[in-house]
Amino acid sequence: MAYLQRVIDLELTERLRSAGAIVLEGPKACGKTETAAQFAASSIFLDLDGAARASIDIDPRLPLAGPVPRLIDEWQVAPAIWNGVRREVDSRKLPGQFILTGSATPADDATRHTGAGRFARLRMRPMSLFEMGSSTGSVSLAGLLNGAHKSCPEQPLDFSGLLEVLCRGGWPAHNNLALPAALTAVRDYVRDIYRADIHTVDGVRRDPIRVQAVFESLARHVATEVSHASIASDVALPGGAPDQDTVAAYLNALERLMIVEPQPAWAVHLRSRSRVRSSKKFHFVDPSLAAAALGASPQSLQADLNTTGLLFESMVIRDLRIYSQILGGEVRHYRDNTGLEIDAIVTTADMRWGAFEVKMSSAGHVIDAAAAQLLKFAERVDTSRCGQPAALVVVTAGGYSYQRPDGVIVVPIGHLGP
């Protein structure tokens, strides 16, 4: 199967010129190994090579020998290799020596050096619509944040097609599968998280039934500011609901597996006396995981538009995260004590920012309301301290790309790209 180019390829190219080692992190099966292999001259797979793992205790330099860049796949199964890589980077004093891939964050170890100054970390996620070929990419996020806008005809991705790619997910191995097979594969992935994967981050054995219950509750509350207490009260189990500390521990483990990715609030300076809320929203790294946990299909989602709306918002957040990362960007959200909410705030390393509202419908009255929300928010921001917004954007499930007379830009997700 031909390699599907990823947005992160450019970042990886740049980091290999500047850092001795790159740590490519992301959930299992998001394509880390395949992407790293495009750049590596040699490789070692620590999850498969027991002899290599054993050699680390004898001489950590042994598995590091080979043409560079050398790929060290699933390094977290043998965390002792980290300090060996650091020493080799210090000794060689050259960039582009190693690429480490990992699908979980190992437990903290006082003997493991931070790697500051030697390692560059990159987060990889499942594919965006652009990467999987479901978006034209004709409207660039980088362009929007540079003040550019582009009118485009109706996107080719219709609503049923959108629901299919949402449920299929951005998993590279599923891209060419028939839809029923892809849905089965995602459900199997989720079951593996319940049964086995969640134990790998810290070795703690957890009841798969309780893990599943918390996972499903989070799926019901995806793209919301759900609290640990709310999840605990939402979980109904014969042995009693988990307490808040247990929920927090489960969510922490899922974050370390890079399966759950919170969306922090934007701590912005305001002109008004409104108070900014600081609660984070919760998302799965790919909306297909929430859909699979809920037993949803493209057909069932057409009959449950409330759930579909939350999953669609989560898909937009995934894509914005992928497209903004190359800009040094982060994706946050906004809510204040008056009830004003903005679904996504994209901030860049050079202090630009854009506000995004997510709406499934492209109907005029829906766009009008979303635009009014964005303009109201922009008026509240203290632009003397934060600068003017680079873009105010409504992201929709379909329709055309255009700029309104009030300056708000409307973009279907099927046009959005990096």
Beta strands, then each sheet from edge to edge (+ up, - down):
strand 1: 21-25
strand 2: 42-45
strand 3: 70-73
strand 4: 98-102
strand 5: 119-123
strand 6: 139-140
strand 7: 330-335
strand 8: 341-347
strand 9: 353-359
strand 10: 391-396
strand 11: 402-403
strand 12: 409-412
strand 13: 416-417
sheet 1: 2+ 3+ 4+ 1+ 5+
sheet 2: 6+ 13+
sheet 3: 7+ 8- 9+ 10+ 12+ 11-
end
